Amino acid sequence: MAIFFLILTCFFIIIANIIGFITYKKKTNLYSAAFTILLLAALFAGIGGILALLVIQDAFAIFYGLQVGYYLMLNSLIVFIVAVIVSVIKKFKSS
């Protein structure tokens, strides 16, 4: 059972990053990609919680969804930090 949820967490992270990359390509803005991943964290946390409730059939399974959301929020934070670093490097390079 743990392997299933680990694979599902990795799948959600990969899908969120792909959608964030598509957002970056359309808007050419890393901040919008980070915001998209942050919004997907809430969506995928809800989906993961519902799936866990259906599979495990226990009230405490909702914490699985919160764990997925936590990892995606960390992922969004990493993308945001990269966006800030890229912006600072671009600013120093142009001046």
HELIX and SHEET records of a PDB file:
HELIX    1   1 ALA A    2  LYS A   27  1                                  26    
HELIX    2   2 LEU A   30  ILE A   56  1                                  27    
HELIX    3   3 ALA A   59  ALA A   61  5                                   3    
HELIX    4   4 ILE A   62  SER A   94  1                                  33    
END                                                                             
